[in-house]
Amino acid sequence: MSEGELLSIGGFDKAASRGAPVFTEKTFYLEEFYGKSLLFALIPPAGQRIGDFDSLLQTLRELRRNQTRCIVIVSPSALPKLMRRLGRLAPKEPPPVFNPSDGLRSRPYPPDSAVAEIWERLRAGSIVVASMSRDDADDLTVFARELASRLRVFKLLLLDRGGGLPGRDAERLSFVETKRIGRVMRDVRSPARRAIVRAALAALEDGVGSVNLVAPRDVYEELFSFTGAGTLFTAMQYGFVRPVSIDDFEEVEALIVRGQNEGFLLPRSPDQIARILPSCFGYRIGDEHLAGICSLLTEPYRRDRAGEITAMYTLTRFQGEGVAAVLIREIVKEARARRLKYVFACTSEERVAGFFSRLGFHRVGAGDVSAAKWRGYDPSRIKHLLIFRSSLD
């Protein structure tokens, strides 16, 4: 199989069917969270059922081993249940109880004393549990948002039984950046849910890295899978494309291997992958991880001033968000800057063929692209390929 052939623009989050990824989804995210602070807020009635804690406890165990600092805010009625479920994970000191109205009209809020108390407890252990003085969903939401903003945590997780926000087509919204929140609010009918979205926006405006809205039962999947299970709010530009740095190579290699294991990218040896990494571009979501990758391979086709679009892969969570199209447009822009005559791509899937047609690529024959593409290529396989070309002259 050719190392440049495209099989798909997406993937499924299933177990690898062959080969081994460079690292798993979980280790991918644990590396991102290492040494950071995350704040979890169980918004009532979340925390009233014992089952509300299962996924959270699994998450806290992973994060504690990872040296990630975790702050958990719960209602007073949920506190005893959580402490029993935590078992050995539970902090030794009794949880602090905060009055959400104390100092609310003054700044800074929460007051320095509250922040200092949380820090002292974090120094003693990587998990802090705190509670409110009364059971009120709005109070807890506001206090969690204000505390996350005051601490400038890496991530605020709002655990609400309603889970992530639905889009207009009833499918979950995977991502919302601040400039889209106004549009999203028009589709949120529940006053409680509107308050949660406003809290997410306020936290982002105050410097919190990102906010996740997810059901308690799905928090582990939301944090540690490429699929996700909730809605991620980010203040950064929704997404941007740039060439990957050498510090991104391990992440990109992991995504390529993942695409190969899922059958959406043709298998490459580690040496072959290493040769395309320098020409890879990544679509990054704010300060979060890569949502998609693609390579513009030009060195084999230097004499023809051509470029091949290859290793295009979009994570499941970001499908339907236009990631692949943005990647291709940026790569074509880069190809023009390099004064290439044309770019081309090969696929064996009709769905991908339609994608390139919609972007203005034209179906061509094997003789219409660089002969270097076919050196060592199995001739019997060429007739099964769909080849697309875009002239840049």
N, C-alpha and C positions, 0 to 999 in steps of 0.2 A: 504493500500500500504506500501511496505517496505521503510524504510528511506534510504536504501542503494542502491536502484535500479537505474541504469543509463538509461535514455531515449534518450539522444542525446549528441553530442559533440559540438553543436553549437546552435544558436538561431536567431530569427528574431527581428528586432527593431520595433515592433508594440506596440500599447497601451496594457497595461496589461488587460487580459481578466477576471481575477478573482484575488481577494485579492489585497493588496496594498503593493508596494515596500517600503523598509525601507526609501529610499529617491529617488527622481527623478534623471534622467540623468543630468539635468541642475544644481541642487543643488550639485550633485557629483562633477561637474567641477568647480562651483563657489567656493566650498571649497578649491579646488586646486589653484585657482587664487587669493584667498583672500590676500590682502596686497602686491601683486606682480605687476610688470610693464610689460605691453604688448605694442608692437609697431606695428601699422598697416601702410602699405605702399600701396597706390593705384597706381599701375604701369600703365601709359598711354598706351592705351586709356581708361583704367578703370577710372571712374569718369566723363566721358563726358556725360553719360546718367543719368537722374534722378533716374532710377531704380537701378543704381549701388550702391546707398546708402541705400536702404531699409533694407537689412539684416545687414549692418554695424550699422545703427542707433539702430536697435533692440538689437544688441550685446552691443553697448556702454551703452544703458540704463541699461541693466542687470549688466554690470561690474561697472558702477558708483554706483549703489545701494550696490554692493558687496565690495566697497572700494578698487577696483582694479584700478591702475593707467594706463591710456591709452594715448598713443601718436600716432597721426594720421598725416602721411606725404602725401601730395597730390600735384599734379601739379598746376601751377598758373591758368590754365584755368578751373580746377575743383574746385578750392577753393571757388569761390562765390556760386556755386551750393551746396557744402557741408555745408557752413555756413548757407544758407537759410534753408536747411533741418534739421540742428541741432536744430534750434529754441532755446528753453530754455536751451538746453544742450550746446549751443555754449559758449565758453569762453568769458568773458567780454572784455578782452584786444584784440586788433587787432592781428591776427596771425603773428608770426615772419616769415620772408622770408629769407631763407639761400641761399647763393651762393655756389653751390656744388664744385666749383673750389677753393674757398677761403681756403687756407691752405692744399690743397690736397697733395702737395708734401712734407709737413712737418708733424711731429708728436708732440703731439697727434692730431689726426683728428677724428671727428670735433674738433675744438679748444676748450679750456676750456670755453671761453665766450659763445659758443653755448650750451654747456652742462649746464652751470650755468643758462642761460636764461630759458632753458626747466625746470630745477629743480624749479626755482622761480615760474614758471607758474603752475607746478604740486602742489606746496605748496598752491597756491591760489585756485586750483580746481583739480578734479581728471582726467580731460580731457584736453589735449593740442593738438591744431591743428597747423601745420606748413606747409610751402610751399617752393618750389624751386623758384629760380629767372628766370627759363626758363622751357618750356615744352620739356622734353627729357626723354624718358623712361630709357635709360641707366644711365643718371645722377641721376635720382631719385632712381633707384635700388642700385647704388653704395652708395649714401648718406645714404639711409635707412639702408643698411647693415653696413656701417661704424658707424652710430649713434647707432644702436642696439648693436654693438660690444663695443663701447665706454661706453655705459650705462650698459652693461652686463644684458640686459633685460631678463626676464624669458622666453619670447616667442616673436619671430618676425613673423608677418603674412604678406606674400607677396600676395597681391590681384591682380591677373592677370586674364583676361577674359578667358584665355585658361584653367584655373582650374588646378587640380592635374595632375601629369604625368601619361600617359598611359603605361602599361606594354607591353610585347611582344605579349600577347594574347588580346590586346586592352582594357583590363580591367584596371581600375585605380589602381596605386600603392598606397597602404595605407601608407606604411612605407618604408623609405630608410635610412640606417645608412651610416656614412661617408665612410666606406670601400666598400660600394656598389655603390657609386656615379659615379666612373669611368665607371662601367658597364652600369649604367643608361644613362650616357652621350652619349654613342654610339647610343642610340635610339632616341636622341633628335636632330631633324634636324634644327629647327629654331634658328638662331643666338641669337635672343632676349630671347628665352627660355633657351638656353645654358647659357646666361649671368645670368639669374635668378638662375639657378642651381648652378653656380659657386659662386654667392652671398650667397646662402644658406650654401654651404660648408665653405666659408670664415667666415661667422658669427659663425658657430659652432666651428671652429678652434680657434676663438677669445673669446670663452667663453659664447656665447648666449646659453640659456638652450635648446631651440628647435626652429625649423623653420617650418611654415606651408605654403604651396603653395596651394591656393584655389581661385576659382572664387568669385568676390565680392558678387554675389547673394547667395553664399553658406556659407559665413563665420559664420553665426549663427549656422548652422548645424554642421560645422566642429568643432567648439569650444564646443558645448553643447550636442552632441549626441554620443552615442556609435558606431553608424554607420560611422560617418565622411563623408566628401564630397571632401576632397582634399588629398594632400600627406604631411605626417609629416616627416621631416628630423631630425635625432638625431645623436649626436656624440657618444653616449654611445653604449655599446655592444647592438646588435639588441634586444636581450631579454635574460633574465636569470630566472632561477627558484630557489626559496628558500622558506623555511617555512614562513608562514605569522606571523607577530608580532601581539601582542594584539591591537596595534594601527591600524592594518589593518582589524580587525574583523568586524567593521561596514561596510567597503567597501565590504568585502567578503560576509557578510550576505545580503547586497543589491543585489549582483550578483546572489546569490543562489535564493533569492526571485524572482528576475527577470526571472531566468531560469524556476522557477516553474510557474510563471504567463504566460509565453509563452508556457507552456506545454512541455518543454524539460527536466525538472527535476521533479521527483515525489514530491508531496506536503509533507512538513514537518512542524511540529509545531515549534514555536520559541524555545522551550526547546530542540527539536530534532536537530535543526540547531546549537544551542549552543554546543551540544555534539560533533559535527563534526568539529567545527571551530578550536579547538586546533591541529587537525591533517591535516589541510589544507596546501597546497602548492600553491604558486602563480607564474605566469609567468608575469614578469614586463618588460615593455619596457622602458629602460633607466630610466630617472627621471620621466617618465609619469606614468599613472595609470596601474592597472592590466589589462592584455589582456586575461587572462584565469586563472581558478582555478581548483583544484582537491584535493580530500582528500584521505588519506591512513588510513582507520579505522582499528585499531588493538585490541583495548581494549576488545571488545566482543569476540574475537577469540584468546585470549591469550593462552589458554590451547592447542590450535591446532597449535600455532605459525604460524598463517595465517593473511593475511591482505586483506581488501576489498577496491577496488578502487571505489570511489563514489563521487557524487556531482561534476562531471566534466562538466565544462561550459566554452565556448569560446565566447567572444564578436563577434558580426557580423563583425565588421571592420577587425578582425584578422583571419577570416576563410581563409583557403588556405595558411596560412603562416607557417604551421607546429607547431602551438602552442600546440595543444593537444598531438601530438606525443612526443614533448620535455618534456611535463609534465609527461607523462607516463614513459618515459625512466628515468627521475630523480626519480620518485616514486619507480620504480623497484630497482634503485640503493640504495635508502634509505631502501627499504625492505631487501635487502641483508645485509646492514650495521646493521640492527636490528636482523639479523640471522633468518629471517622468512623462513619457508619451502616453502610457495607459496603465491601468490596473486591471487585474483579472481575478476571478475566483472560480473554484470548481466545487461542485456538490453532486450528490447522488439522490437528493431529496427534492421532490416537487415543491414542498412547502418553502424550502430555502430558495429555490429557483424563483418562486413568486416574490419573495422578499427582495431579491436583487433586481427583479424586473420593476418593482414599484419604486426603487431608488434610481432608476434610469439606466441600469446596466442592460446590455444587449446580448442575446444568445449568439454564440459564435462557435466555430469548429476548432478542433485541436490545432490546426495550422494557423489560426489567427492569434495565437499567443506564442511566447518565446519557446523555441525548440528545446531550450535548457530544461524546461519543465518536464519533458518526456524522456530525458536520459535515464535509462535504467527502469523505466516505467513499463509495466506489463501491458502490451498492446491490446490484449483482449479486454482489459478493464476500461480503456479509454472510451470505447463506444457506449459505456454505461454512464459516463459522466455528463453532467450539464455544466457547460462552461460559459461564464459571463464576463464581459469586458466593458470597460468604460474608458473611452478615449479622452485624453486630457489636453490635446493640442489646441 
